[in-house]
Amino acid sequence: MGDNDLGDTATTRSVVITGGAVGLGRAMAQRFHALGHQVLVCSRTQRELDALAAELPGTKVLRADVSLDTDRRALVAAAGEFGADVWINNAAIVRAHDYRSSFTLDNDRARDELEINFAAPLELIRLFLQHRRTAGIEGAPATIVNVNTPGALFPLEANLLYCATKAGLHLFTEALRRQLAGTQVGVVEIFPPSLDTRLARDLEVVGQSDNGDQVIREVGDACVEGILAGTKVVLPHPAAAMMYEMFANTFEDEFIDQINASVQRRPGWDAEG
Ligand SMILES: NC(=O)c1ccc[n+]([C@@H]2O[C@H](COP(=O)([O-])OP(=O)(O)OC[C@H]3O[C@@H](n4cnc5c(N)ncnc54)[C@H](OP(=O)(O)O)[C@@H]3O)[C@@H](O)[C@H]2O)c1
């Protein structure tokens, strides 16, 4: 039994995967599809979306850039019509940056990294929850999934913006889980291992993993299993589990409860705009 029980595992889910046309997102799409669930995938490359739609009949695809507000709203609207009850923030990019050189946020895709990896999941979650309230389906079970990386848990020097965006996403995910406790929305975080995907090749760092398609598929399968079980923290590979054990904070929940109890909203906070 997981932490957020989506209900019986035989029920068909409607799953949105950002950046699901290739890599780990594609592997999850393949697995959800094989299990008979409905899948809606977005990315920026129509050719790859078309290939996925041909490979997985019935899968919906939408060309959308999650860093753009108009595209995010179009994606959430499409997800609403689709009846989405599992939302997976998977899209991410990575680059190497050097603060001793003259790069700026606007060259070298640095700002894109902040927008795609950090701002986009936060905003998509807000819009997804807002849609559920507007549609009057707050009482229906749903799961929000953020795909993270063990690199969120320790300083990753060459890819420091990637590391920072994912570290921010990690704490946001943990805080969101606390805020949504007691609602019908469960929050899942996934820590994949190093995989030989396009993203890994963009790391611009030597010595990265060269594990192939078979491992990506197995990790995708394990991610889907964890999501459907409502496991809070999905560690789909022993290497990722080992890093999580080494680097994740180990504070007792009760200690965090005490701190949070002392940090409350002031009365009338919502009226101040
Ligand atoms: N690979 C690893 O070693 C590794 C390890 C740990 C965690 N992860 C995490 O796993 C997730 C998936 O990574 P991956 O390795 O599968 O990467 P990938 O193969 O590069 O796939 C990333 C997907 O995201 C899409 N994407 C990127 N920017 C987007 C945007 N602005 N809007 C919409 N879609 C966008 C890409 O398509 P377009 O470029 O066509 O938009 C692509 O479909 C990421 O969150 C990553 O941080 C990966």
The ligand as a Tripos MOL2 file, in Angstrom:
@<TRIPOS>MOLECULE
LIG
   48    52     1     0     0
SMALL
NO_CHARGES

@<TRIPOS>ATOM
      1 N1         19.1430   11.1250  -17.9850 N.am      1 LIG1
      2 C1         19.6060   11.1280  -16.7460 C.2       1 LIG1
      3 O1         20.7570   10.7150  -16.4810 O.2       1 LIG1
      4 C2         18.7290   11.6010  -15.6250 C.ar      1 LIG1
      5 C3         19.1390   11.3250  -14.3080 C.ar      1 LIG1
      6 C4         18.3540   11.7770  -13.2550 C.ar      1 LIG1
      7 C5         17.1890   12.4630  -13.5240 C.ar      1 LIG1
      8 N2         16.7990   12.7010  -14.8000 N.ar      1 LIG1
      9 C6         15.5610   13.4670  -15.0240 C.3       1 LIG1
     10 O2         14.6870   12.7090  -15.8320 O.3       1 LIG1
     11 C7         13.8370   13.6000  -16.5780 C.3       1 LIG1
     12 C8         13.8300   13.1710  -18.0190 C.3       1 LIG1
     13 O3         15.1440   13.3170  -18.5130 O.3       1 LIG1
     14 P1         15.6910   12.4930  -19.7630 P.3       1 LIG1
     15 O4         17.0560   12.0820  -19.4120 O.co2     1 LIG1
     16 O5         14.6810   11.4990  -20.2160 O.co2     1 LIG1
     17 O6         15.8280   13.6860  -20.8260 O.3       1 LIG1
     18 P2         15.6190   13.7240  -22.4180 P.3       1 LIG1
     19 O7         15.8350   12.4120  -23.0290 O.co2     1 LIG1
     20 O8         16.4460   14.8920  -22.8730 O.co2     1 LIG1
     21 O9         14.0690   14.1020  -22.5400 O.3       1 LIG1
     22 C9         13.6080   15.3300  -22.0850 C.3       1 LIG1
     23 C10        12.2740   15.6070  -22.7300 C.3       1 LIG1
     24 O10        11.8350   16.8940  -22.2740 O.3       1 LIG1
     25 C11        11.4220   17.6450  -23.4050 C.3       1 LIG1
     26 N3         11.5530   19.0660  -23.1350 N.ar      1 LIG1
     27 C12        12.6750   19.7570  -22.8710 C.ar      1 LIG1
     28 N4         12.3880   21.0560  -22.7300 N.ar      1 LIG1
     29 C13        11.0480   21.1690  -22.8810 C.ar      1 LIG1
     30 C14        10.1650   22.2580  -22.8660 C.ar      1 LIG1
     31 N5         10.5960   23.5180  -22.6740 N.pl3     1 LIG1
     32 N6          8.8420   22.0310  -23.0550 N.ar      1 LIG1
     33 C15         8.3990   20.7750  -23.2740 C.ar      1 LIG1
     34 N7          9.1900   19.7050  -23.3250 N.ar      1 LIG1
     35 C16        10.5170   19.9040  -23.1290 C.ar      1 LIG1
     36 C17        12.3310   17.1560  -24.5270 C.3       1 LIG1
     37 O11        11.7900   17.3810  -25.8080 O.3       1 LIG1
     38 P3         12.0300   18.7300  -26.6490 P.3       1 LIG1
     39 O12        13.4650   19.1370  -26.4680 O.co2     1 LIG1
     40 O13        11.6710   18.3080  -28.0310 O.co2     1 LIG1
     41 O14        11.0730   19.7380  -26.0960 O.co2     1 LIG1
     42 C18        12.3250   15.6700  -24.2420 C.3       1 LIG1
     43 O15        11.1680   15.0800  -24.7770 O.3       1 LIG1
     44 C19        14.3670   15.0030  -16.3180 C.3       1 LIG1
     45 O16        13.5720   15.6570  -15.3550 O.3       1 LIG1
     46 C20        15.7560   14.7750  -15.7600 C.3       1 LIG1
     47 O17        16.1950   15.8290  -14.9110 O.3       1 LIG1
     48 C21        17.5420   12.2890  -15.8630 C.ar      1 LIG1
@<TRIPOS>BOND
     1     1     2 1
     2     2     3 2
     3     2     4 1
     4     4     5 ar
     5     4    48 ar
     6     5     6 ar
     7     6     7 ar
     8     7     8 ar
     9     8     9 1
    10     8    48 ar
    11     9    10 1
    12     9    46 1
    13    10    11 1
    14    11    12 1
    15    11    44 1
    16    12    13 1
    17    13    14 1
    18    14    15 2
    19    14    16 1
    20    14    17 1
    21    17    18 1
    22    18    19 2
    23    18    20 1
    24    18    21 1
    25    21    22 1
    26    22    23 1
    27    23    24 1
    28    23    42 1
    29    24    25 1
    30    25    26 1
    31    25    36 1
    32    26    27 ar
    33    26    35 ar
    34    27    28 ar
    35    28    29 ar
    36    29    30 ar
    37    29    35 ar
    38    30    31 1
    39    30    32 ar
    40    32    33 ar
    41    33    34 ar
    42    34    35 ar
    43    36    37 1
    44    36    42 1
    45    37    38 1
    46    38    39 2
    47    38    40 1
    48    38    41 1
    49    42    43 1
    50    44    45 1
    51    44    46 1
    52    46    47 1
@<TRIPOS>SUBSTRUCTURE
     1 LIG1         1 GROUP 0 **** ****
